[in-house]
Amino acid sequence: MATSKSIRLEFVTPERAIAHEDVDEVELPGEEGFFGVLPGHAPLLVALKTGPIWYRSGGEKHYAFISGGFAEVTGDRVSVLATVAERAEDIDVARAEAAKRRAEDRLAKPVADMDMERARIAMLRAIARLQIARLNRTRG
Ligand code: ATP
């Protein structure tokens, strides 16, 4: 059976549009693990966790940060409705480093369970942002 050669990626947050373009492949951080979408993928609706997303057009790979939301695969369209997301090149590294330090300080001086959990989640966001910014700088 013939499949079309590209996928339409519609990637937004409530604050901004991240990408509206035709791509060859997408990989997303699903709650159940990372999953890749190629043309002809079966329909799917998945919850997203905190982590990296990448999408590729030809040899060019683009990275972005995602935290929460949903992705829907229908036909040759991938709709990503992220709670929070930034393109790798838009990640403010100094801000992520500061967020990581704040979370580390809170985890080092625990006051309540609630603060610990919030600090742990903030730490995960900061670490993911720093990794994605680094991937973007070092990709070949
Ligand atoms: P911070 O403590 O620095 O605000 P956070 O993880 O609590 O970080 P979020 O709640 O995930 O921040 O995001 C709030 C808004 O700030 C979103 O619009 C997000 O895209 C943006 N944002 C947060 N951190 C960064 C960053 N390091 N670089 C670019 N944008 C960021």
Boltz pocket constraint, residues with backbone or C-beta under 6 A from the ligand:
constraints:
  - pocket:
      binder: B
      contacts: [[A, 15], [A, 67], [A, 84], [A, 85], [A, 86], [A, 90], [A, 91], [A, 92], [A, 93], [A, 95], [A, 96], [A, 99], [A, 122], [A, 125], [A, 126], [A, 129]]
      max_distance: 6.0
